[in-house]
Amino acid sequence: MDIPRIFTISESAHRIHNPFTPKKLATLGAALRLAPGTRILDLGSGSGEMLCTWARDYGVVGTGVDLSPLFTEQARLRAAELGVADRVRFLHGDAAGFVSDERVGVAACVGATWIGGGYAGTIELLSRSLAPGGIMLIGEPYWLRLPPTEELARKCEAQTISDFLVLPELLASFRRLGCDVVEMVLADQDGWDRYEAAKWLTMRRWLDANPHDDFAPEVRAQLDTEPERHATFTREWLGWGVFALMLRE
């Protein structure tokens, strides 16, 4: 099992596979008031930066599950680097349908809600692993303002305008799903730049090292178009945030 190759190439140097900076990730951890020993399940854990740094900084324990063998191995190496390998573990596998054997205080899916067919299905999936009074974390894009055309939405890597909501409507949708929104931390333009622009150097280095690879034309096409696309569309139209939710009794 693996994710599409373009992601394992373009994001191979990323520690955080979404528009959060390390400072934003730390802000989120502090905002949740995590007690030492809090058990966390992270579905779509990527390279493990959230679990590893929170284990170091807040004394949490937990499990991450990710479809990419590369990112999973990077997460294990990061845990060893930070001295938390005894507190966190990373599993290579499909997070869709994954339910923890032990109830957790925080159940997270930060930027991979496709595992549940969207955030509504992902909330239902996470709730199956959540202890009473626990918190779910959902990382999700939203429109800064509604695009005027479907073509513009596709330039932001949506299939259609209806794929995302504007922020007030997204928050209202969580309420309609039976959740209280108890915290949120939103990405900013610098976060988007660090997520997107960091791919460009990685792709160029990969092209220099693999000029005759069969996949090189696709990587070259991405590098040729992504800087302008990001500056024109993603940076101006798309927001992203992590939303902390608690189920209403």
NORFENLIN-V609225 format. One record per residue. N is the residue number from 1. SS is DSSP state (helix for helix, strand for strand, loop for the rest). PSI is psi in radians with two decimals (NA if undefined). Layout:
# NORFENLIN-V609225
{{N & SS & PSI} {N & SS & PSI}}
This chain:
# NORFENLIN-V609225
{{1 & loop & 2.41} {2 & loop & 2.84} {3 & loop & 2.92} {4 & loop & 2.51} {5 & helix & -0.57} {6 & helix & -0.59} {7 & helix & -0.69} {8 & helix & -0.40} {9 & helix & -0.97} {10 & helix & -0.48} {11 & loop & 0.29} {12 & loop & -0.38} {13 & loop & 0.01} {14 & loop & 2.46} {15 & loop & -0.49} {16 & loop & 2.09} {17 & loop & 0.79} {18 & loop & 3.10} {19 & loop & 0.40} {20 & loop & 2.46} {21 & loop & 2.88} {22 & helix & -0.63} {23 & helix & -0.74} {24 & helix & -0.69} {25 & helix & -0.70} {26 & helix & -0.67} {27 & helix & -0.75} {28 & helix & -0.82} {29 & helix & -0.75} {30 & helix & -0.67} {31 & helix & -0.49} {32 & loop & -0.16} {33 & loop & 0.91} {34 & loop & 2.23} {35 & loop & 2.54} {36 & loop & 2.42} {37 & loop & -0.10} {38 & loop & 2.29} {39 & strand & 2.28} {40 & strand & 2.42} {41 & strand & 2.18} {42 & strand & 1.85} {43 & strand & 2.17} {44 & loop & 0.92} {45 & loop & -0.14} {46 & loop & -2.32} {47 & loop & 0.22} {48 & loop & 0.25} {49 & helix & -0.66} {50 & helix & -0.93} {51 & helix & -0.74} {52 & helix & -0.81} {53 & helix & -0.60} {54 & helix & -0.59} {55 & helix & -0.72} {56 & helix & -0.78} {57 & helix & -0.53} {58 & helix & -0.05} {59 & loop & 0.41} {60 & loop & 2.91} {61 & strand & 2.82} {62 & strand & -3.07} {63 & strand & 2.38} {64 & strand & 2.52} {65 & strand & 2.26} {66 & strand & 2.60} {67 & loop & -0.32} {68 & loop & 2.11} {69 & helix & -0.59} {70 & helix & -0.88} {71 & helix & -0.64} {72 & helix & -0.74} {73 & helix & -0.68} {74 & helix & -0.66} {75 & helix & -0.73} {76 & helix & -0.70} {77 & helix & -0.67} {78 & helix & -0.70} {79 & helix & -0.74} {80 & helix & -0.73} {81 & helix & -0.69} {82 & loop & -0.01} {83 & loop & 0.52} {84 & loop & 0.30} {85 & loop & -0.33} {86 & loop & -0.11} {87 & loop & -0.36} {88 & strand & 2.59} {89 & strand & 2.66} {90 & strand & 2.22} {91 & strand & 2.33} {92 & strand & 2.07} {93 & loop & 3.10} {94 & loop & 2.04} {95 & loop & -0.29} {96 & loop & 2.09} {97 & loop & 0.01} {98 & loop & 2.24} {99 & loop & 2.31} {100 & loop & 2.50} {101 & loop & -0.46} {102 & loop & 2.35} {103 & loop & 2.54} {104 & strand & 2.74} {105 & strand & -0.47} {106 & strand & 2.18} {107 & strand & 2.12} {108 & strand & 2.52} {109 & strand & 1.70} {110 & strand & 1.49} {111 & loop & 0.28} {112 & loop & 0.71} {113 & helix & -0.05} {114 & helix & -0.36} {115 & helix & -0.43} {116 & helix & 0.27} {117 & loop & 0.41} {118 & loop & 3.04} {119 & helix & -0.53} {120 & helix & -0.84} {121 & helix & -0.57} {122 & helix & -0.67} {123 & helix & -0.76} {124 & helix & -0.72} {125 & helix & -0.84} {126 & helix & -0.61} {127 & helix & -0.42} {128 & loop & -0.34} {129 & loop & -0.07} {130 & strand & 2.33} {131 & strand & 2.71} {132 & strand & 2.32} {133 & strand & 0.09} {134 & strand & 3.01} {135 & strand & 2.38} {136 & strand & 2.48} {137 & strand & 2.18} {138 & strand & 2.10} {139 & strand & 2.15} {140 & strand & 2.46} {141 & strand & 2.80} {142 & strand & 2.76} {143 & strand & 2.29} {144 & loop & -0.61} {145 & loop & 2.67} {146 & loop & 2.25} {147 & loop & 2.52} {148 & loop & -0.33} {149 & loop & 2.74} {150 & helix & -0.58} {151 & helix & -0.73} {152 & helix & -0.69} {153 & helix & -0.73} {154 & helix & -0.56} {155 & helix & -0.38} {156 & loop & 0.23} {157 & loop & 0.42} {158 & loop & 2.72} {159 & loop & -0.60} {160 & loop & 2.83} {161 & helix & -0.64} {162 & helix & -0.09} {163 & helix & -0.58} {164 & loop & 2.80} {165 & loop & 2.84} {166 & strand & 2.79} {167 & helix & -0.84} {168 & helix & -0.64} {169 & helix & -0.61} {170 & helix & -0.77} {171 & helix & -0.70} {172 & helix & -0.61} {173 & helix & -0.60} {174 & helix & -0.71} {175 & helix & -0.73} {176 & helix & -0.39} {177 & loop & 0.10} {178 & loop & 0.40} {179 & strand & 2.51} {180 & strand & 2.30} {181 & strand & 2.01} {182 & strand & -0.16} {183 & strand & 2.78} {184 & strand & 2.54} {185 & strand & 2.18} {186 & strand & 2.46} {187 & loop & 2.78} {188 & loop & -3.10} {189 & helix & -0.62} {190 & helix & -0.70} {191 & helix & -0.76} {192 & helix & -0.74} {193 & helix & -0.75} {194 & helix & -0.65} {195 & helix & -0.86} {196 & helix & -0.86} {197 & helix & -0.52} {198 & helix & -0.40} {199 & helix & -0.54} {200 & helix & -0.78} {201 & helix & -0.70} {202 & helix & -0.78} {203 & helix & -0.72} {204 & helix & -0.76} {205 & helix & -0.70} {206 & helix & -0.74} {207 & helix & -0.72} {208 & helix & -0.61} {209 & helix & -0.32} {210 & loop & 0.96} {211 & loop & -0.41} {212 & loop & 0.12} {213 & loop & 2.48} {214 & loop & -0.41} {215 & loop & -0.12} {216 & helix & -0.70} {217 & helix & -0.62} {218 & helix & -0.70} {219 & helix & -0.73} {220 & helix & -0.74} {221 & helix & -0.69} {222 & helix & -0.80} {223 & helix & -0.56} {224 & helix & -0.53} {225 & helix & -0.42} {226 & helix & -0.71} {227 & helix & -0.83} {228 & helix & -0.68} {229 & helix & -0.80} {230 & helix & -0.83} {231 & helix & -0.59} {232 & helix & -0.64} {233 & helix & -1.22} {234 & helix & -0.82} {235 & helix & -0.48} {236 & helix & -0.37} {237 & helix & -0.36} {238 & strand & 2.27} {239 & strand & 3.00} {240 & strand & 2.47} {241 & strand & 2.90} {242 & strand & 2.24} {243 & strand & 2.18} {244 & strand & 2.18} {245 & strand & 2.51} {246 & strand & 2.37} {247 & strand & 2.39} {248 & loop & 2.51} {249 & loop & NA}}
